[in-house]
Amino acid sequence: MELFLDTLNYFSLLMLVVLGLVVIFGLMNVINMAHGEFLLVGAYTVVGITGAGYSFWLALALAPVAGAVVGLLVEALVVRRIYHRFLDTILATWGVSLILKQGVILVFGPTAQSVANPLPGVMNVFGVDYPRMRLLIMAVAILLTLVLYIAMFRSNLGLRLRAVIANRDMASALGLNTRRMDMASFGLGAALAGFAGAIISPVMSVDPQMGAGFLIPSFLSILIGGVNSLIGPLFGVAAISGSSNLIAGWLSQADTQIIVFLMAMVVIRFFPEGILKRRQK
Amino acid sequence: MTGRKQNLTRRRFFELGGATAVASLAAPVVAQQAEPIRIGVLQPFTGGLEALGQQGANGAELAFLDANDAGGVDGRMFELIRADTATDPKTAVERANDLIRRQKVAAIIGPVTSANRDAMRPTIERGKTPLLYATDYEGGVCSRYISCYSALPDHWVVPIVAHAVKNLGDSFYLVGSDYVWPREMNAAFIAECDKTGGKVVGEEYTPWGAKDYTATLRKIRDSGAKTVVISIAGADAITFVKQFAATGMKKTTQVVFFGFSENYLAGLSDEESEGIIAPTNFTSSLTSPEAEHLKERVRARFGADAIVSNTVDAHWSLARMYIEGVRRAGGDDREAVTDAMVDQTLMSGNGEVYLRPGDRHVDLNVLIAQAQGGRLEVIEELGRIAATDQCT
């Protein structure tokens, strides 16, 4: 049971981070190297607001707003000019990530900041004493995944967003404002990242390098699961977090990472479109 | 523009060249009276360890600027040239090369981490330029040009094992980052446990940037270890302690943390850091006259908020040892200072320390400190410890 909870815990952390990336990378096809720094924006929003004496929960509500604002700025200033230059986005967003990171260092300094745990203590679930904050993160991750799924794949707005992404010219011809849809998608992705950064800030070090450790596992999750869907990355995250936790049960975490990444490479080699899609000839 | 171009005949070219050559010959003569002693401050100002880099630079610059304020050495001032390793060994080598060949520095103070230092070592030895290394490390550097103000396993591991076996229980779970320093520290830890009857029930290494330690925490709890020994570097250690504290394991398991300092306290709440035990050579809670002196000097120069840590003290003390070497050698000649600076005793921020001539390492005063209410308080003073010779 505890093993299951532990796996679900890492799954939830990673899923929260991946959600925003699903929109920006999975749907919009923008390789956003600054995604980790959008997390930073959310986490440091919490640092700033709790530091000013307000509650963590207020900060949690404002973090996605901050994420969206930064995301929209980045979109308007940088990304909108290079939507069609797939590889250039890597370089451009990497530059954005450096700017955001150094900006954080200038404002808050390079040392780690403390975000007090708003839900200290443990709670008994299924006969296991489990930290309450972890349980909250799990619940929020599952809920948010459902909400995003409904918003993107079951709502009218989601349909329009996906229409613009799938066929821009046709969507435009049908009267959709593609520019506004791009902004909405990118802003949504950044807002999700800001929220993720905020809610995970009490369980890990909040420092300028915080986002970097998430970049590889979250991109891998999407590549394994397949782009253009939400179910795919869900499987990807489950595969990465599940195998990490299982292998780490008897191996060192450092060795575990090597094995998991190797497995991911093999999967991507044989299922380049993701495990949920058939290999295309 | 075109007119000037036409005027540049061959004769004019040689005239210009000759004038430049004469000027460059004349320049050293003119400047000789007050030629500064150039010092490279090579620290990680970006790339992950910027907190340590900034403190190392503060410590070093405090020593040299104070020396300048006192009139320099024989009227010669120190000129500081900052260079950034970006916490990256390759960059550290490039910057070291630049400092030695282009900037012609007399010595370099830095870097942080064994990976950077080991990468730079051939460059330093080829350039025959003194390297002043002031970060704790795993031991074993034996080089004419590298002087180490570093806590070695003899300084930190041996006393902490004795302290832990006596006060914290005798079973340990070792968790470290996956690189040379944690692995060597843990090897020393296991060797010391074999001597004193401690028992290591688990040893594990985690990758850089790890975000989730639940699997490791589960193993630690299942192992029944009474003490978890952390040698995780940088911010990852904060993630580990936060997740450790959240599980409630602190009630049953003690934490020993290699490299813990004031830097980490800011990233943890008081409850999360409470009780962490660490070997160190300086903490800002010391109240001895020399500690107060250092704190007062740092705050006078860098502001009331400046952190005064082990890192600051180490760089400040080693820089002053170098300055004394220049004074003894009567100049900044690299070989002469290399010979002159060893075999000296100097007051650090925590008692007198001694730079040995044999392996160019410093005998340090060791403290065992504990985080209490958000401060790092001294719980045991072990006095000056002479490590074994690092050249054998």
Interface residues (C-beta under 8 A of the other chain):
Chain A: E2 L3 D6 N9 Y10 L13 Q102 I105 G109 P110 T111 A112 Q113 S114 A116 N117 P120 G121 V122 D129 P131 M133 R134 I200 P202 V203 M204 S205 V206 D207 P208 Q209 M210 A212 G213 F214 S244 N245 A248 G249 S252 Q253 A254 D255 T256 Q257
Chain B: T46 G48 E50 A51 Q54 D178 E204 Y205 T206 P207 W208 G209 A210 K211 D212 Y213 T214 A215 T216 R218 K219 G234 A235 D236 A237 I238 T239 K242 Q243 A245 A246 T247 G248 N263 Y264 A266 G267 L268 S269 E271 E272
